[in-house]
Amino acid sequence: PTPVPSSMGYFHSRRLQQRIIELTQRQQFDFIIVHSSSVAPYVQHCRDIPAMIDFCDMDSQKWLTYVDWKPFPLNLGYWIEGTKLAAAERRIAADFAVSTVATPAELQSLEEMGTANRAEWFANGVDSEFFCRTRPYKPDGPLVFVGRMDYYPNEKAMLDFCAHNWPALRASEPDLELAIVGAAPTRKVQALAELPGVTVTGYVDDVRPWLERASIAIAPLEIARGTQNKILEAMAMELPVVSSVTAAGGVAAESGHHLETAGDITQFNDAILSLRRHPGRAGSLGTAARAQVLDAHAWSASMQKMQAIVESYAA
């Protein structure tokens, strides 16, 4: 057994390590920014250069969350990886001048590691010019879920939604449709296309047309860390969002004003059906959603905060 997490071993490249060593020997750098724990080992030799580690999300906590959802012996593997990675994250946070994450909840996880180093957070952003509606809102359009579909939290969310939510929704609205949009759908996800009203697209070049023709974006994830970009992108497109409380936790938005959150199957379906039956309310929610994204998740504001952090620690 090795104390090195598998994710770090997977991303290790001797060629890249050597190139970074050569580069730092040839040039003088004032500051180093590292994104994610997996690549932190590449700059371990740079002890004399102040550096920031942007964890974004605390990946160890995601693996440890999987322990509760995966069967034995898979859950044991996730526990081992999560435990190793938590120890590595603790060491990394102690080595870097400053550590950053994307949400207050992730900041709490980081601070609970007990490191003496400064910890900060700055929000994930969304490209609001790219994700911008060009057509009128369609209150009778399909539901849409966007995400890479071989990613376990996304796969589980759609399998559970189609098993527990979809039959009741179709009973209430027999013509209701659902589009599952995202690359690499697993066999289980592909099989969902056999259900009435369900489309599984696989990879698409551009998700925006699917968001524009939808009536509601759904995010029924039970496993979620950090900020769900799928929610930010839908909100930027002025599309009403119905989300689990867990998935919405990393988004600076208020339930009932900028999106709808639900704590169980019944609440989730009720929120969907209410928006479907009140298109004016749905449209207003979408308008408020984009305004909130522009205010709280603009890249310009996030980068200003990041720049301030860098400037306070740069040599």
C-alpha positions in Angstrom: 0.0 0.0 0.0 1.1 3.6 -0.7 0.0 6.8 1.2 -0.2 8.6 -2.2 -3.8 9.0 -3.3 -4.7 7.3 -6.6 -5.9 10.6 -8.1 -2.4 12.1 -7.6 -0.7 9.0 -9.1 -3.1 9.1 -12.1 -2.2 12.7 -12.9 1.6 12.4 -12.4 3.8 12.9 -15.4 7.6 12.6 -15.2 8.0 14.7 -18.3 5.8 17.5 -17.0 7.6 17.4 -13.6 10.9 17.7 -15.3 9.7 20.6 -17.5 8.4 22.5 -14.5 11.7 21.9 -12.6 13.7 23.2 -15.6 11.4 26.2 -16.0 11.7 27.3 -12.4 15.4 27.0 -12.6 15.7 29.2 -15.7 13.2 31.9 -14.7 12.3 33.8 -11.6 8.7 33.6 -10.6 7.0 35.9 -8.0 4.0 33.7 -7.4 2.6 30.2 -8.3 -1.0 29.4 -8.6 -1.9 25.7 -8.5 -5.4 24.4 -9.3 -6.5 21.2 -7.5 -4.6 18.9 -5.2 -3.8 16.5 -8.0 -1.1 18.7 -9.4 0.2 20.2 -6.2 3.2 17.8 -6.1 4.6 19.4 -9.3 5.7 22.5 -7.4 6.8 20.9 -4.1 10.4 21.8 -5.0 9.6 25.5 -5.1 9.9 26.2 -1.4 11.2 29.8 -1.9 8.3 31.0 -4.1 5.0 31.9 -2.4 2.2 29.8 -3.8 -1.6 29.5 -3.7 -3.4 26.2 -3.9 -7.0 26.5 -5.3 -8.7 23.3 -4.2 -12.0 24.6 -5.6 -13.8 21.7 -3.9 -12.3 19.4 -1.2 -12.2 16.2 -3.3 -11.5 14.0 -0.3 -15.0 14.8 1.1 -16.6 13.8 -2.2 -14.9 10.4 -2.1 -15.9 9.9 1.6 -19.5 10.8 0.7 -19.5 8.0 -1.9 -18.9 5.6 1.0 -22.6 5.9 2.0 -23.9 5.3 -1.5 -21.6 2.6 -3.0 -21.9 -1.1 -2.1 -19.2 -3.2 -0.5 -16.3 -3.6 -1.4 -16.5 -0.4 -3.7 -17.3 1.7 -0.7 -14.1 0.5 1.1 -12.1 1.7 -1.9 -13.6 5.1 -1.8 -13.0 5.3 2.0 -9.3 4.5 1.5 -9.0 7.0 -1.3 -10.9 9.7 0.6 -8.8 9.1 3.8 -5.5 9.3 1.8 -6.6 12.4 0.0 -7.8 14.2 3.1 -4.3 13.6 4.6 -2.7 14.9 1.4 -4.9 17.9 1.4 -4.0 18.7 5.0 -0.2 18.5 4.1 -0.7 20.6 1.0 -2.6 23.3 2.8 0.2 23.5 5.4 2.8 23.9 2.6 1.2 26.6 0.6 1.0 30.3 1.6 -2.8 30.4 1.1 -5.5 27.9 0.2 -8.7 28.8 -1.6 -12.0 27.1 -2.4 -15.2 28.0 -4.3 -17.9 28.1 -1.5 -18.2 28.9 2.2 -19.1 25.3 2.8 -15.9 24.1 1.2 -14.1 26.8 3.3 -15.5 25.2 6.4 -14.2 21.8 5.4 -10.8 23.3 4.7 -10.6 25.1 8.0 -11.7 21.9 9.9 -8.4 20.4 8.8 -6.7 22.6 11.4 -4.1 24.1 9.2 -2.6 27.4 10.4 -2.4 28.9 6.9 -4.8 31.5 5.7 -7.8 30.1 3.8 -10.1 32.1 1.5 -12.9 31.5 -0.9 -14.0 33.1 -4.2 -17.1 32.1 -6.1 -17.2 30.1 -9.3 -18.5 32.2 -12.2 -20.4 31.7 -15.4 -19.8 33.3 -18.8 -23.0 35.3 -18.9 -22.3 36.5 -22.5 -22.0 33.0 -23.8 -24.9 31.6 -21.7 -27.5 34.2 -22.8 -31.0 33.6 -24.1 -31.7 34.5 -27.7 -35.2 33.2 -28.0 -38.4 33.7 -25.9 -38.9 31.4 -22.9 -40.9 28.2 -23.7 -43.1 27.4 -20.7 -44.3 24.2 -22.4 -40.8 22.9 -23.3 -39.2 19.8 -21.8 -37.4 19.4 -18.6 -33.7 19.3 -19.0 -30.8 17.9 -17.1 -27.2 18.8 -18.2 -24.1 17.0 -17.1 -21.5 14.5 -17.9 -23.4 11.2 -17.6 -20.6 8.8 -16.6 -20.0 11.0 -13.5 -21.6 9.0 -10.6 -23.6 11.9 -8.9 -25.2 12.8 -12.3 -25.9 9.2 -13.2 -27.4 8.5 -9.8 -29.5 11.7 -10.0 -31.1 10.7 -13.3 -31.6 7.0 -12.5 -33.4 8.0 -9.2 -35.4 10.8 -10.8 -36.6 8.6 -13.6 -37.5 5.8 -11.2 -39.2 7.9 -8.5 -40.2 11.2 -9.9 -40.9 10.6 -13.6 -43.9 8.3 -13.3 -45.9 10.7 -11.2 -44.9 13.7 -13.3 -46.1 11.9 -16.5 -49.3 10.9 -14.8 -50.0 14.6 -14.1 -48.8 15.7 -17.6 -48.9 12.8 -20.1 -47.1 15.0 -22.7 -44.2 16.1 -20.5 -40.8 15.4 -21.9 -37.3 15.1 -20.3 -34.0 15.7 -22.1 -30.9 14.2 -20.4 -28.0 16.2 -22.1 -24.4 15.2 -21.6 -21.5 13.2 -22.8 -20.7 9.6 -22.1 -24.0 8.2 -20.8 -23.6 4.9 -19.1 -25.6 1.9 -20.2 -28.0 2.5 -17.4 -28.5 6.1 -18.5 -28.9 5.1 -22.1 -31.6 2.7 -21.1 -33.7 5.6 -19.7 -34.4 6.6 -23.3 -36.8 3.7 -23.4 -39.1 5.4 -21.0 -42.0 7.5 -22.4 -41.0 11.1 -23.0 -37.3 10.7 -22.1 -34.5 11.6 -24.5 -30.8 10.8 -23.8 -28.6 12.9 -26.2 -25.1 11.8 -25.4 -22.4 14.3 -26.4 -23.7 17.6 -27.9 -21.5 20.4 -29.3 -23.5 23.1 -27.5 -25.9 22.7 -24.6 -27.5 26.2 -25.1 -30.1 25.1 -27.6 -31.3 22.4 -25.2 -31.5 25.0 -22.4 -33.4 27.5 -24.6 -36.1 25.0 -25.7 -36.6 23.7 -22.1 -39.2 24.9 -19.6 -37.3 23.9 -16.4 -33.7 22.8 -15.6 -33.6 20.2 -12.9 -30.7 19.4 -10.6 -31.9 16.6 -8.3 -28.5 15.6 -7.1 -28.1 14.0 -3.7 -24.3 14.1 -3.9 -22.8 17.5 -4.7 -19.7 19.4 -3.7 -18.8 23.0 -4.5 -20.8 24.9 -7.1 -22.9 23.2 -9.7 -22.1 24.9 -12.9 -25.1 23.3 -14.5 -27.3 25.5 -12.2 -25.3 28.7 -12.9 -25.5 28.1 -16.7 -29.3 27.5 -16.6 -29.8 30.6 -14.4 -27.7 32.7 -16.8 -30.0 31.5 -19.6 -33.1 32.8 -17.7 -34.3 29.2 -17.2 -36.1 28.4 -14.0 -34.3 25.8 -12.0 -35.6 23.2 -9.6 -32.8 21.8 -7.5 -32.2 19.6 -4.5 -31.1 21.5 -1.4 -27.8 19.8 -1.6 -27.0 20.8 -5.2 -28.1 24.4 -4.6 -25.9 24.7 -1.6 -22.9 26.2 -3.5 -25.0 28.7 -5.5 -25.6 32.2 -4.1 -29.3 32.1 -4.7 -32.4 32.2 -2.5 -35.1 29.6 -2.9 -38.4 31.0 -4.1 -36.7 34.1 -5.5 -33.9 32.9 -7.8 -34.6 29.2 -8.1 -36.7 26.5 -6.3 -35.3 23.9 -4.0 -36.9 20.7 -2.7 -36.0 18.3 0.0 -37.8 15.2 -1.1 -39.5 13.6 -4.1 -43.0 15.1 -3.5 -41.6 18.6 -3.0 -39.5 18.3 -6.1 -42.5 17.2 -8.3 -44.7 19.9 -6.7 -42.2 22.6 -7.6 -42.0 21.4 -11.2 -45.7 21.1 -11.7 -46.3 24.5 -10.1 -43.9 26.2 -12.5 -45.5 24.4 -15.4 -48.9 25.5 -14.4 -47.9 29.1 -13.8 -45.8 30.2 -16.8 -45.8 33.8 -15.6 -44.2 32.8 -12.3 -41.7 30.6 -14.2 -40.7 33.4 -16.5 -40.2 35.8 -13.6 -38.1 33.2 -11.8 -35.9 32.9 -14.8 -35.5 36.6 -15.1 -34.5 36.9 -11.5 -32.1 34.0 -11.8 -30.1 35.7 -14.5 -30.0 39.0 -12.5 -28.7 37.1 -9.5 -26.0 35.3 -11.5 -24.8 38.6 -12.9 -24.7 40.0 -9.4 -23.2 37.1 -7.4 -21.4 34.9 -9.9 -19.8 37.3 -12.4 -16.3 36.2 -13.3 -15.1 39.9 -13.0 -16.0 40.0 -9.3 -14.5 36.6 -8.6 -11.2 37.4 -10.4 -11.0 40.7 -8.5 -11.2 38.8 -5.2 -8.7 36.2 -6.5 -6.3 39.0 -7.6 -6.5 40.7 -4.2 -5.5 37.3 -2.5 -2.6 36.9 -4.9 -1.3 40.4 -4.4 -1.4 40.1 -0.6 0.9 37.0 -0.8 3.1 37.7 -3.8 6.7 38.4 -3.1 
